[in-house]
């Protein structure tokens, strides 16, 4: 089993910044991606950013230029630096860890961390 724990959420004014962290532990063999997703009330969960161990990143159009994902592969930790936050960024942010074991892909989710941006 892989345990995923997010931290760093909170309340911030529009234009402010927050940094989220996600640490994976447990039965880690071969992580092929760690990603950030968010879910606002009444909306579907959506991809915000993900990053591979090699450092390749993908961002949602809505956060490009404002959010930056980085990773510490030794610590199995991924970060999301969020700048120029907008009220529409308000959501619960979840971390997903994907790994491949014996040819099968397994996804593990954290419990989420609330980000609230006030106008």
Secondary structure, 3 states (H helix, E strand, C coil): CEEEEEECCEEEECCCCEEEEEEEEECCCCEEEEEEEEECCCCCCEEEEEECCCCCEEECCCCCCCEEEEEECCCCEEEEEECCCCHHHCEEEEEEEEEEECCEEEEEECCCEEEEEEC
